[in-house]
Structure formats: structure tokens, C-alpha cells
Amino acid sequence: GVYEANRVKATQGLHTHIEGPAYACSSAMVTLHAVVYDDEATTENTTYAYTWLSSTNHGAGYSAAAGATNSQELVVNMSSVNSVMYYKVKVQKYENGACVGPADTSAVFTLTPVDRGDVTVTATPATACTQKTLTATSNSPAVVYRWLWLKDGAFVANTGTTNTYVATEAGEY
């Protein structure tokens, strides 16, 4: 009956969540991405409107996020984030320009600014030789997405997510 119809209706439609890093350094530009699953049929005329909201309070005080546009992505300049920020995105479906069904609002996404921290480099083997494997570690809780190696202040390598580099020349790394 009525209960069954309401139950089915509540489980259909849009399902939205936000993906992005949970931590970022104050100098970073972070991209949050709205992921939308649509249980209903879509056509070439299907579009979605995105309303990004942010707050410094997990439960209340949400307003338009800084830099928000009607886009599936929100770029956050972490230099303007002083404390933990909470984000939501509201997604509305349109078919031929007409609003279709209820909007869906994502769960709260938490973004925490962190200090870059101190980076320590150790060399293996510790004795003098022509080649050393350098390993960098950081005391920051931030997830490191890319390691860039410098020798005597100049760029020498991008090792991506690998925090090791094989040094074949003497210098300050």
C-alpha cells in the first residue's frame, strides 16, 4: 500500500557524496568533487545543478562556499581556511531545463588544514659511497601526494608518491 510506495520512492533518485583529501597544507589548492549516482533514467538533456555549502560548525551555519560555482567540483584555497571546514553539496536534477524529483544533499565532508611539518631525510648506507638512497619522512598528519626532491636548492626529481630518491652526487638534499 502507501507504506510500500513511500519506501520505494525514498530509495530512488539521486545519491551524492563528496570525494577529496581530508587534510591539506595551508598553501594547497584542494579540489572537492561531487559524485552523483542517479537511479533514474538520464538523457542527453539531463543536467545537474550543484550548490556547494560550507560551515565552521559541523551541524549548523551552512552558507554558500567560498569560490562555489554551479560545478561538480569546488576548488578550496587552503590559505583562506583557518580552522576545520565542513562541506555539503546539494544536487538537483533537470530534464530539458525542468526540475525533476527531489534534490539530494551529501553527507558532511570534513576538510582539516595542517602544517606542512618538518621533513627529515636519512641516507642509506650511512657510510661514504658514490650512491645513497635518501628517504624523506614528515611529522605532519597530512597525506603527501607528491614528493619533489631538491639538490642544493634546485629541483632534481619528482618521485610522485614515493618518498625515496637515489642520490648519485654529493650535495644538500
N, C-alpha and C positions, 0 to 999 in steps of 0.2 A: 503494500500500500504506500501510503505517504512516506512512512519512515524509509522504506527501501529506495524510493525515488530521491529523497533528500540525501541519503547516504551515497548513492551513485554520483549525484551532481557534485557533492563536496569533494570527491576524489578525482574528478576530471578537470581538464583545463590546463592552466599554466603552473609550472613548478620552477621556482627560481632560487638560485643560490649564488654567492659571490666567491670568486677564487682570486687569490693573490697572496703575497707574503704576509705573515703575521707580525714580523718585525722588520724594521728598516732604519738605516742610519739617517741622521738629520740632514745629510747632504744629498740624499737619494730622491729620485723621482720614481714613484711607485704606481704601477697600473693595476687597478682592480677591474675584474672582468665579471660581468653578469652572465651567468649560464642559464639559459631558458630551455626547459623541456615543455613541449606543447602536445598534450594528449589528443587534441582536436586536429582535424584536417587543416592543412595550410595550402595556399595557392600562391601564384606569382604576385598576387595583390595583397598578400598578408604582410603587415608591418607591425612593429612593436615600438611602443613609447617607453622610455626609461626615465624614471625620476629618482635621482640619487639624493639620499638624505644622510646627514651626519650629526653627531652629538658627542659631547664630552661625558655624558651620563648614559649608561647602558640602557636604562629603562624609559627615559623621557627626554624632552627638549630637542627632538629631531627637527632640523630645518634643511633647506637646500644646501647640499655640499658645495664647498668652495671649488670653483672650476667645473662644476657639473654642466653637462650639455645633454641633449636627448640622444645619448650614445650608449652603446653596450659596454663601453669602457670609461672609467674615471681615472684620470691621472692626478695623483696626490703629490704635491711638492712638500716633502717632509720637513723642509726648513720652516714651514709655517705651522707645523704640528708641535705643540709644546707638551702635550700630555697624551695619554691613551685616547684614541678616537674610535668611535663606533659608527659603522656604516650600515645602511639598508638600501636596497633598490626596489622600487615599485615598478612593475612591468604591466602594461596594458596592451592587449592585442587589438589590432584594427584590420578589417577586411574591406577593401575598396574604400578606405577612408572612414568607415563607420566602426564605432566601438563595438567589440564583440566580447561578451562574457565578462565575468568579474576579473579585476586586476589581481595580481599576486605580489606579495611583498616578501622579500627574502628574510631569512633569519639574520640576526645581528652578526656582523663581521667585525672583529676587533683588530685594530692596527696599532702597534706599540712602537714608539720611537726608542732607539737605543743608541748608546755611544758606540762609535766605531771600535773603541777599545784599543788596547795595545797589542801589537803584533810582535811575536818573538820568532826569530829564525835560528834554527840549530843546524849544524853541519855534520854529516856522516861521510866518511870516518873523521874522527876528531884530530887525527894526526895529519901532518902535511902530506899532500899528494897533488897530482895535477888536476884531479876532478873530485868534486864533492857534491853529494846530494843534499840540497837545502830543503828543510821542512819548515813551513810557517804555521804558527798557531795563533789564535786570537782569544782573548779573555772576554770577548763580547758575546752576549746571547744571540746576536743577530746571525742569521743564516748567511753564509758567504756564498754568493752566486758566481763570483769570478775573482780569480787571483791574478793580479798584474805584478810582474817582477821588475824591479828597477836595479840597475847596477850603477853605482856612483851617481845616483840621481836621475839616470836616463833609462827609458823603457828598454827592456831586453826581451820580455816574453809575456804572453798571455797564456796561462796554463788552465784557464777555464775553472772548473770546479775542483781541480787537483791542486793541492797546496804544496806540491813539491816541484823543485826545479834542479836540474843538473848544471852546476856551475863549472865551467872549464877554464875560467880566467880569474885571477885574483882581483878582488875589489870589495867594495862595501855594498851588500845586497839588502 
